[in-house]
Structure formats: C-alpha cells, structure tokens
Amino acid sequence: MSSFNDALDRRRARLHEQGLHRELRRVDAAPGPRIEIGGQKFLNFSSNDYLGLANHPALKIAATQAIEKFGAGAGASRLICGSLAPFHELEESLAAFKKTGAALTFSTGYAAALGTITALVGKDDVIILDKLVHACIVDAAKLSGAKLRIFAHNDLNDFEAKLKWATEKFRTPNSESRILIVTESIFSMDGDAAPLREIVALKNKYGAWLMVDEAHATGILGKNGRGLADELGVSDQIEIQMGTLGKALGASGGYIGGSRALVDFLVNRARSFIFSTAPVPAAAAAATAAIHLVQSADGEALRKNLFARLGEFNSKFKIQNSKFGSAIIPVMLGDEAKAVAAAAKLRGQNIFVPAIRYPTVARGAARLRLTFSAAHRPADVAELIAGLNQLGIGT
Ligand SMILES: *Cc1c(COP(=O)(O)O)cnc(C)c1O
C-alpha cells in the first residue's frame, strides 16, 4: 500500500512544480456572492450561479416539497422502477422554454454529453469539434470511437475545411456515415460566443448534424433567457441542444433538447441515462422552478442586474481580449505560476477568484476567470477592480 501512495504522491509533487496542483477548500454555508472558507470571509467571483438562484427561496421551496412528496432518492434508473413525475414536469418545462419538441434530463451535463454523443455516432462516423469545447464533449467524442477532427477556435475557414474533408472522404454515395459537429454557444473559459448562424449555414450546406452546448448561455442570453441560439434565431435548425441545470439555473443536472425522435432514441441508447440512478427528485423540482423563474419578470430583473454589474466592470477595467457578451470575463496571465500567485494575492484581499490552468485550458494560457452574478452589488464590483489594480492588473 505504501508504494502505491508514494507513487501517487510523487505524481502530485510534479503537478506542484508545474503550478498545476489543485485542492478542495471547504465552505460551510450556502454558496453566494460572499463565502466563508476556513473562518475567512471572501467576496466570491468564482461561481457559475450567474443569477444567484442556487440559494433562491423559490428553488428551495420546490426542492423541499419534492422531498416531502417523492422522497430523498429516486431508487433506480428511470427505466427500471418507473419515472418520477418531477422529471416529466421538468422535461415538459424545458421543451417549452427551449422551444424544442422534447427534452431529456440526465444527472449532470457531463453525463448528458457522454450519453448523447456516444449514442449518436460510432466508428464509421466523423465528429468535428471546436478546439475549446468542454472536457465532457472531448471525452464523449473519444469514447464514441468516431473519427475526431478539431477546428481552430471559432475559425469558420478551418471549420469548413474539416467539414469538406469529412464529406469527401466518408459521405460517398453508398455510405451511411454521419458527421456530427459540436460547439458551445458561450465558451466556458473565454466567455466568447460561437458564430452560430454561420455554423448552421455550413452544417446545412454539408448535410451534417449540429449539437450546441448552451451551458453558459441558458438563463442569461436570448428572450426570457432561452439561450444564444434563440437570440440568433437558429434554435430550430440545431438538431441537438444541450446544457446544464447547475449553472444559471441554480440546481443540478444536464439536459438535451430536440425532437421527440431524438429523445425517444436517447432513452433507448444513451448509456449514461440507462445505466445510472435517476437524479434526486428535489434537483428536478428545483430546476423546474428555476426554468419558470428565469422566464418571469423576476428573471428579467435578475438578468438586468447581472448585465449592469458586467457593464460597471467593463467601463472601469482596462482589458483587451474579452467581448463582454456573457457573465464570464477571463483575465489572461499566460504562465501557470503567475495565475496561481495572482489568485493567492486576491485571496489575501478577501477576493475569491479561481486560477484556471491546464488541463482546463491549454498550457501557457492560464488565467483568472471572473464570473459575475445578479447577486453582486455595485460595491462588490468596485472592490474586485481595486483588488486587481493592486496587483497591477487592469490599471
Ligand atoms: C459545466 C459544463 C458542462 C457540464 O455540466 P455539469 O452539469 O456541470 O456536469 C458541460 N459543458 C460546459 C460548457 C460546461 O461549462
């Protein structure tokens, strides 16, 4: 046993040397714009809870009621012991919200990507990904066995070149090969947007399928927070829409939105759905409450707050490579050790911001990832700017 542990400790020591070591920090209260870690209070600019819904009374009441009525656990996978009503209510709400014919939920967004991509494509098919898509999409693509091609981030010329290559090589008259394109709408670590209209036009031209991950746009962008695809008017031309219920929606779980045919197929073929215990009913009920909330006047007011805070930051902080179209603002530092040191110095000023490093982003592309919330106040933004300025960042 000791040689096993020694081997792991040696590997971890190498991560330390490279500035790539990670550790958990225990928080003893509900997440929010202020958190307490080890007795120290921090202003929190690290959460994906963009609308402050994770601790919202409407979600907590819905979750509590679901526990009272349906219990704490689901007992088995939905195909084995019956599919609890809160999942069906959630999927109906999602399909109406996203204006897709149907929706299917998974225990996480990660599981949604894994189950869906591996169900849709296999070794005779091609999958084409943007260079910066989330790890769950990369893992799913590898697991699917499909031929994998990556195009340079948001580069339409490179994208079309890959599509053309796949079409000429694999879509010969008698072949059944499929081409699946996967991109995010708002990219998780850069906060920039994919050119979805152009991507849709090219996928139509080449007869491919398109999957768009709206993890960081759902609840935030588009009418009623429907997402970027809705804002750009291409929602009905995307075969597979995906997202998480755990970010702006403040709950937990992942979803796929699309046709009834897609959902019925996934119920039969998505292994992460079939072979996994259904999520707790409380999570589904909380997510349903969130979906109703984001479409209401209250939801609109929260989005207004969020974008007001982003606007305040944008007008006072001098930074180049960000487009401010989302709640995510990366401050690029490059060197891993530099990013870790900057995050530590900010913690010294009671500001909590994560240093994002390899393997979440490429080596040498380390950054501070600032994420904003509707629950932040103008004074919080001012404090963040002052904290960054003290490190010589954005002055
Ligand atoms: C967080 C995230 C996921 C995974 O969703 P979870 O519900 O957290 O598993 C998928 N895609 C993107 C782009 C994400 O940022």
PDBQT file of the ligand as one rigid body, heavy atoms in Angstrom, charges set to zero:
ROOT
HETATM    1  C1  LIG A 401     -20.161  22.822 -16.704  1.00  0.00    +0.000 C 
HETATM    2  C2  LIG A 401     -20.224  22.446 -18.138  1.00  0.00    +0.000 A 
HETATM    3  C3  LIG A 401     -20.726  21.208 -18.537  1.00  0.00    +0.000 A 
HETATM    4  C4  LIG A 401     -21.062  20.128 -17.560  1.00  0.00    +0.000 C 
HETATM    5  O1  LIG A 401     -22.251  20.375 -16.890  1.00  0.00    +0.000 OA
HETATM    6  P1  LIG A 401     -22.427  19.757 -15.419  1.00  0.00    +0.000 P 
HETATM    7  O2  LIG A 401     -23.887  19.806 -15.191  1.00  0.00    +0.000 OA
HETATM    8  O3  LIG A 401     -21.642  20.631 -14.502  1.00  0.00    +0.000 OA
HETATM    9  O4  LIG A 401     -21.887  18.359 -15.473  1.00  0.00    +0.000 OA
HETATM   10  C5  LIG A 401     -20.857  20.970 -19.881  1.00  0.00    +0.000 A 
HETATM   11  N1  LIG A 401     -20.483  21.881 -20.801  1.00  0.00    +0.000 NA
HETATM   12  C6  LIG A 401     -19.974  23.080 -20.446  1.00  0.00    +0.000 A 
HETATM   13  C7  LIG A 401     -19.576  24.034 -21.497  1.00  0.00    +0.000 C 
HETATM   14  C8  LIG A 401     -19.813  23.392 -19.110  1.00  0.00    +0.000 A 
HETATM   15  O5  LIG A 401     -19.264  24.548 -18.766  1.00  0.00    +0.000 OA
ENDROOT
TORSDOF 0
